[in-house]
Amino acid sequence: QVQLVESGGGLVQPGGSLRLSCAASRAAFRLATMGWYRQGPGEQRELVATITTEDNTNYANSVKGRFTISRDNAKNTVYLQMDSLRPEDTAVYYCNARLSWNGRTYWGIGTLVTVSS
């Protein structure tokens, strides 16, 4: 029911920046906790950052101070600004939405971020 479409991935050099976007298909976005997760080669999917409907944020320790999550409720879009990228940030990044009233979780299909020289 809730569709999530990520964009903004690509190839970037170490120390560079990228901004990922996730567009949701429904106004239910405004009642959902949004998140970014990532899955590196040979690894399990891990939480990167979340943002609540009250704009409270949470970050994985590995990205604190480097990544910033934000949301634009008017556009049903969540962003992940990634700065000071490192090779270990290389992963497929997935957008996640958890609906506040029933806890249902939805996933995008992911966008690939490659950090390499």
C-alpha positions in Angstrom: 0.0 0.0 0.0 2.8 2.4 0.9 5.4 2.6 -1.9 8.8 4.0 -1.3 11.2 5.0 -4.0 14.8 5.8 -3.3 17.1 7.9 -5.4 20.5 9.7 -5.3 22.9 6.8 -5.0 26.0 6.6 -7.0 29.8 6.5 -7.0 31.6 9.0 -4.8 35.2 9.3 -3.7 36.2 9.0 0.0 35.5 12.2 1.8 32.8 13.1 -0.6 29.0 13.7 -0.1 25.8 12.4 -1.4 22.1 13.1 -0.6 19.6 10.3 -0.8 15.9 10.9 -1.3 13.0 8.6 -0.6 9.6 9.6 -2.0 6.5 8.0 -0.4 3.3 7.4 -2.4 0.8 8.3 0.3 0.0 11.0 2.8 0.3 8.3 5.5 4.0 9.4 5.3 3.1 12.1 7.8 2.1 9.5 10.4 5.1 7.3 9.9 8.5 7.0 11.4 10.9 7.0 8.5 14.3 5.4 8.4 17.3 4.6 6.3 19.0 1.2 6.5 21.9 -0.2 4.6 23.3 -3.5 3.6 26.9 -3.8 2.7 28.5 -6.7 0.8 28.1 -9.9 2.7 26.5 -8.1 5.7 23.0 -8.0 7.2 20.8 -5.0 6.8 21.5 -2.4 9.6 19.9 0.7 10.8 21.5 4.0 9.7 19.1 6.7 10.9 15.5 7.2 11.8 13.2 10.3 12.1 9.9 10.4 13.9 6.8 12.5 13.1 8.0 14.9 15.8 11.4 15.2 14.0 13.3 13.3 16.7 16.3 11.6 15.1 18.4 8.6 15.9 21.7 7.6 14.3 23.9 4.6 14.2 27.2 5.3 16.0 29.1 4.7 12.8 27.4 7.6 11.1 26.9 10.1 13.9 28.3 13.5 12.9 28.5 12.6 9.3 25.0 11.7 8.2 21.8 13.8 8.6 18.3 12.5 8.2 15.4 14.9 7.5 11.9 14.9 6.2 9.7 17.2 4.1 6.1 16.2 5.0 4.7 18.5 2.3 6.5 16.4 -0.3 6.2 13.0 1.4 10.0 12.8 1.2 12.7 11.8 3.6 16.4 12.6 2.9 19.7 11.3 4.0 22.6 13.8 3.7 25.8 11.8 3.8 29.1 13.7 4.3 32.7 12.5 4.8 31.9 9.3 3.2 34.2 6.3 3.8 34.7 3.1 1.8 32.9 1.2 4.6 29.8 3.2 3.8 29.5 1.3 0.6 26.1 -0.4 0.6 22.7 -0.6 -0.8 20.7 2.0 1.1 17.0 1.3 1.8 14.2 3.6 2.8 11.9 2.3 5.6 8.5 3.5 6.8 6.8 2.3 10.0 3.2 3.4 10.3 2.5 4.8 13.8 -0.9 3.3 14.3 -0.3 -0.3 13.4 3.4 -0.8 13.3 3.4 -2.0 9.7 6.8 -1.7 8.0 7.4 -0.9 4.3 10.7 -1.0 2.3 11.9 0.6 -0.8 14.0 -1.5 -3.3 17.2 0.4 -2.4 19.8 2.6 -4.1 23.5 1.7 -4.3 26.1 3.9 -2.8 29.7 3.1 -3.7 32.5 5.0 -2.0 35.8 4.3 -3.8 38.8 6.0 -5.3 
